[in-house]
Amino acid sequence: MLNPTIPNATSANAGTYTFYAETPNGCASNTANVQVVIGQPTAIAASNAPLCAGQQLQLTGSTNISANVTYQWTGPNGYSSNQQNPTINNPVAGNYNLIVTAPSGTCPSPPATVNVTVVSISPNINSQDPSCAGGNNGAVQVNPTPNGLAPFTYQWNNNAGGGTSNTVTGLGAGGPYTVLITSASGCTALASATLTAPPPLTIGTNAQNPSCNGGNDGGALVLSAGGVGGYYLSMVG
């Protein structure tokens, strides 16, 4: 039959059909196949999200039928692709939708949606300067915002003693004191602080001798500078 039809086709009629042509004298052509899809295909969307900031997004599309379907992705900021498994550099967070269409160009699938999150570590670094020149009671602490990334691990540089907690103490002026923060999902961030000590404390005196032998109108003026204001003076002798 040249153009066969199947009335009231159901999913049972789906599959591969083979046809060929034959001349009146019995010569047959090569066979050819046609894939018949009945009903809507199902779109299946996946990705490698959640992503760290700067990572590449890999979208993955598939369907429940083996026919030569077409794929259409759409996403934030007008994103569009007709590749089955597109990759995106510097992706935008949001919903990415996939529609699969059968070879006939009709009966598109309902959209399948994959939500993509792009996260980064916010270090939130705090520091305490040494209280005196030459002192070593400075400290640096980082408290990353969780953002769904906790728990975190820490690795400080040699200047900070190479510790692995979120706080380092016993630090002098200088630095930089740098920490590498790593999330449970492998996202990383660097945070750094430099400490400053107050200037050295100096003291000087200006004496005034009594005006007469045995007099009591002498005096002494003490001058101080540097350090941190709010001095306490003690005179001995």
C-alpha positions as CSV (number, residue, x, y, z in Angstrom):
1,M,0.0,0.0,0.0
2,L,1.4,3.4,-1.0
3,N,0.2,5.5,1.9
4,P,-1.1,3.2,4.6
5,T,-3.0,4.7,7.6
6,I,-3.8,3.4,11.0
7,P,-7.2,4.7,12.2
8,N,-7.6,5.5,15.9
9,A,-3.9,4.9,16.6
10,T,-2.9,4.2,20.2
11,S,0.4,3.8,22.0
12,A,0.4,0.2,21.0
13,N,1.0,1.3,17.4
14,A,4.1,3.2,18.2
15,G,7.5,1.9,17.1
16,T,9.6,1.3,14.0
17,Y,8.0,0.6,10.7
18,T,10.0,-0.7,7.7
19,F,8.9,-0.1,4.1
20,Y,10.3,-0.7,0.6
21,A,9.2,-0.2,-3.0
22,E,8.6,-3.0,-5.5
23,T,8.2,-2.8,-9.3
24,P,5.5,-4.7,-11.2
25,N,8.1,-7.2,-12.3
26,G,9.1,-8.0,-8.7
27,C,12.3,-5.9,-8.2
28,A,12.4,-4.6,-4.7
29,S,14.2,-1.5,-3.4
30,N,16.3,-1.3,-0.2
31,T,14.3,-1.1,3.0
32,A,13.9,2.1,5.0
33,N,12.7,2.6,8.5
34,V,10.4,5.3,10.0
35,Q,9.9,5.9,13.7
36,V,6.3,6.4,14.7
37,V,5.7,8.3,18.0
38,I,2.2,8.4,19.4
39,G,1.5,10.8,22.3
40,Q,3.7,13.4,23.9
41,P,7.3,12.7,24.7
42,T,8.4,13.3,28.3
43,A,11.2,15.8,28.8
44,I,13.8,15.0,31.5
45,A,16.0,17.9,32.7
46,A,19.1,17.7,35.0
47,S,22.2,19.8,35.8
48,N,25.3,19.8,37.8
49,A,24.0,22.5,40.2
50,P,24.4,23.8,42.8
51,L,27.4,25.7,41.5
52,C,30.2,27.7,43.0
53,A,30.6,31.2,41.6
54,G,32.7,31.0,38.4
55,Q,31.9,27.3,37.7
56,Q,30.5,26.1,34.3
57,L,26.9,25.0,34.2
58,Q,26.2,21.7,32.4
59,L,22.5,21.1,31.4
60,T,21.5,17.5,30.5
61,G,18.4,16.7,28.5
62,S,16.8,13.3,27.8
63,T,13.4,11.8,26.9
64,N,11.5,8.6,27.2
65,I,11.4,7.8,23.5
66,S,14.2,6.8,21.1
67,A,12.9,8.9,18.1
68,N,15.0,11.7,16.6
69,V,13.5,14.4,18.8
70,T,14.5,18.0,19.1
71,Y,15.4,19.8,22.3
72,Q,14.7,23.4,23.3
73,W,16.1,25.0,26.4
74,T,15.2,28.4,27.8
75,G,16.3,30.1,30.9
76,P,17.0,33.4,32.7
77,N,18.0,36.6,30.8
78,G,16.6,35.3,27.5
79,Y,18.8,32.2,27.5
80,S,18.0,29.7,24.7
81,S,19.6,26.6,23.2
82,N,18.6,23.8,20.9
83,Q,21.4,21.5,22.1
84,Q,20.5,18.4,24.0
85,N,23.3,19.0,26.6
86,P,24.4,22.6,26.5
87,T,27.1,24.1,28.7
88,I,27.0,27.7,30.0
89,N,29.9,29.8,31.2
90,N,29.2,32.3,34.1
91,P,25.6,31.1,34.4
92,V,22.8,33.0,36.0
93,A,20.9,31.4,38.8
94,G,17.2,30.5,38.2
95,N,14.9,28.1,36.4
96,Y,16.0,26.4,33.1
97,N,13.2,24.8,31.1
98,L,13.4,22.0,28.6
99,I,10.8,21.1,25.9
100,V,11.2,18.0,23.7
101,T,9.3,17.7,20.4
102,A,8.7,14.6,18.4
103,P,10.0,14.3,14.8
104,S,6.7,15.3,13.3
105,G,7.1,18.8,14.9
106,T,3.9,18.3,16.8
107,C,3.1,17.1,20.3
108,P,5.8,19.0,22.3
109,S,6.3,17.7,25.8
110,P,5.3,19.6,28.9
111,P,8.3,21.6,30.1
112,A,10.7,20.0,32.5
113,T,12.4,22.5,34.9
114,V,15.7,22.4,36.7
115,N,16.5,25.0,39.3
116,V,20.1,26.3,39.2
117,T,21.7,27.9,42.2
118,V,25.0,29.8,42.1
119,V,26.5,30.4,45.5
120,S,29.7,32.1,46.8
121,I,31.4,32.3,50.2
122,S,31.1,35.5,52.1
123,P,34.1,35.4,54.5
124,N,33.1,38.1,57.1
125,I,36.6,38.7,58.5
126,N,37.2,40.5,61.9
127,S,40.6,41.5,63.4
128,Q,42.0,42.7,66.7
129,D,45.2,44.8,66.5
130,P,48.0,44.2,69.1
131,S,47.5,46.5,72.1
132,C,51.2,47.5,72.3
133,A,54.0,48.2,70.0
134,G,55.9,44.9,69.6
135,G,53.0,43.0,71.3
136,N,51.7,39.7,70.0
137,N,48.1,39.7,71.3
138,G,46.5,40.4,68.0
139,A,43.9,38.0,66.5
140,V,42.0,37.4,63.3
141,Q,38.7,35.5,62.9
142,V,36.5,34.6,59.9
143,N,32.8,33.7,60.2
144,P,31.5,32.8,56.7
145,T,27.9,33.3,55.9
146,P,26.4,29.8,55.6
147,N,24.5,30.3,52.3
148,G,23.8,26.6,52.2
149,L,27.5,25.9,52.0
150,A,28.4,24.9,55.6
151,P,30.4,23.2,57.0
152,F,33.6,25.0,56.2
153,T,37.3,24.1,56.6
154,Y,40.1,26.6,57.1
155,Q,43.8,26.8,56.2
156,W,45.8,29.8,57.3
157,N,49.1,30.9,55.7
158,N,52.5,30.6,57.4
159,N,52.3,34.2,58.6
160,A,49.3,33.2,60.7
161,G,50.9,29.9,61.9
162,G,49.2,27.6,59.4
163,G,46.2,26.9,61.7
164,T,43.0,25.1,60.6
165,S,40.4,26.8,62.8
166,N,38.4,29.9,62.0
167,T,40.4,32.0,64.5
168,V,44.2,32.6,64.9
169,T,45.6,34.4,68.0
170,G,49.0,35.5,69.3
171,L,49.6,37.7,66.3
172,G,51.9,40.8,66.0
173,A,51.6,43.8,63.8
174,G,51.9,43.1,60.0
175,G,50.7,40.2,57.9
176,P,49.0,39.6,55.7
177,Y,47.2,36.9,57.6
178,T,45.4,35.0,54.9
179,V,43.0,32.0,55.2
180,L,41.7,29.7,52.5
181,I,38.0,28.8,53.2
182,T,36.6,25.7,51.6
183,S,32.9,24.6,51.7
184,A,31.5,21.1,51.9
185,S,30.7,21.4,48.2
186,G,34.2,22.5,47.2
187,C,33.7,26.2,46.8
188,T,36.7,28.3,48.0
189,A,37.4,31.8,49.0
190,L,40.4,33.8,50.3
191,A,40.2,36.3,53.2
192,S,43.1,38.4,54.5
193,A,43.8,40.9,57.2
194,T,46.8,43.1,58.2
195,L,47.2,44.2,61.8
196,T,48.6,47.5,63.0
197,A,50.1,48.2,66.4
198,P,50.1,51.6,68.2
199,P,53.3,53.6,68.1
200,P,55.8,52.9,70.9
201,L,55.1,54.5,74.3
202,T,57.6,57.2,75.2
203,I,58.0,59.3,78.3
204,G,59.9,62.4,79.2
205,T,60.2,64.7,82.2
206,N,60.8,68.4,82.7
207,A,62.1,69.3,86.2
208,Q,61.9,72.6,88.0
209,N,64.3,73.0,90.9
210,P,63.2,74.8,94.1
211,S,64.0,78.5,94.0
212,C,65.7,78.5,97.4
213,N,67.7,76.0,99.4
214,G,65.2,74.1,101.5
215,G,62.3,75.5,99.5
216,N,59.3,73.4,98.3
217,D,58.3,75.1,95.2
218,G,60.1,72.6,92.9
219,G,58.2,70.4,90.5
220,A,58.3,67.8,87.7
221,L,56.4,67.6,84.5
222,V,55.9,64.2,82.9
223,L,55.3,64.0,79.2
224,S,54.1,60.8,77.5
225,A,53.4,59.9,73.9
226,G,52.6,56.9,71.8
227,G,50.8,53.8,72.9
228,V,47.1,54.0,73.4
229,G,45.6,57.0,75.2
230,G,44.4,56.9,78.8
231,Y,47.8,56.8,80.6
232,Y,48.5,55.8,84.2
233,L,51.5,57.4,85.7
234,S,53.3,56.1,88.8
235,M,56.2,58.0,90.5
236,V,58.7,56.2,92.5
237,G,61.2,57.8,94.9
